[in-house]
Amino acid sequence: MNNPRKWAVIGRYGSAGSARSTALNIRTGRLAAYAPAGSFDAAARTVITNGFAEHRVYARYIGGVR
């Protein structure tokens, strides 16, 4: 919330499914820290570096500039 509209990596996950689920829960406000629904945008991405996959969740605050 201190950097509205700027994307940040908020987590790394063991699977693409876990990352997608977390991103959905952020967008829908199911995680208390990201409530109310629609206050945050989130996306899950898989990044391949040196042959290793890392599943990341990116989020940004969009609910109103503070």
Secondary structure per residue as TSV (DSSP state, phi and psi in degrees):
chain	resnum	aa	ss	phi	psi
A	1	M	-	360.0	-20.4
A	2	N	-	-73.8	-17.7
A	3	N	S	-129.3	68.9
A	4	P	T	-56.2	141.6
A	5	R	T	68.7	6.6
A	6	K	-	-104.2	128.3
A	7	W	-	-71.6	143.5
A	8	A	E	-143.9	146.3
A	9	V	E	-74.8	122.6
A	10	I	E	-109.4	-7.3
A	11	G	E	-175.9	156.6
A	12	R	E	-121.2	136.0
A	13	Y	E	-125.7	157.7
A	14	G	S	-75.4	-17.1
A	15	S	S	-146.5	158.2
A	16	A	H	-64.2	-36.9
A	17	G	H	-62.6	-41.5
A	18	S	H	-64.5	-41.0
A	19	A	H	-64.6	-44.8
A	20	R	H	-62.2	-42.3
A	21	S	H	-62.6	-43.2
A	22	T	H	-64.2	-43.5
A	23	A	H	-60.2	-42.5
A	24	L	H	-62.1	-44.0
A	25	N	H	-64.9	-31.0
A	26	I	H	-69.6	-49.6
A	27	R	H	-60.9	-35.6
A	28	T	T	-91.5	0.7
A	29	G	T	73.2	17.2
A	30	R	-	-71.8	-20.5
A	31	L	S	-94.7	124.0
A	32	A	G	-53.2	-37.5
A	33	A	G	-65.5	-17.6
A	34	Y	G	-113.4	14.8
A	35	A	-	-82.6	156.9
A	36	P	S	-78.0	166.1
A	37	A	T	-52.3	136.8
A	38	G	T	91.4	-5.5
A	39	S	S	-76.2	-25.1
A	40	F	E	-129.0	147.1
A	41	D	E	-104.6	149.2
A	42	A	E	-148.8	151.6
A	43	A	E	-145.8	144.2
A	44	A	E	-103.4	135.2
A	45	R	E	-138.1	144.6
A	46	T	E	-106.3	126.0
A	47	V	E	-114.5	128.6
A	48	I	E	-103.8	121.9
A	49	T	E	-130.8	123.4
A	50	N	T	51.2	37.8
A	51	G	T	83.0	0.2
A	52	F	E	-108.0	135.5
A	53	A	E	-92.6	135.8
A	54	E	E	-125.5	126.5
A	55	H	E	-99.4	114.8
A	56	R	E	-115.2	152.5
A	57	V	E	-117.1	127.9
A	58	Y	E	-109.1	143.7
A	59	A	E	-143.1	157.6
A	60	R	E	-147.5	147.0
A	61	Y	E	-82.5	127.6
A	62	I	-	-128.4	5.5
A	63	G	S	-78.2	-1.4
A	64	G	-	136.4	133.0
A	65	V	-	-72.6	130.8
A	66	R	-	-102.3	360.0
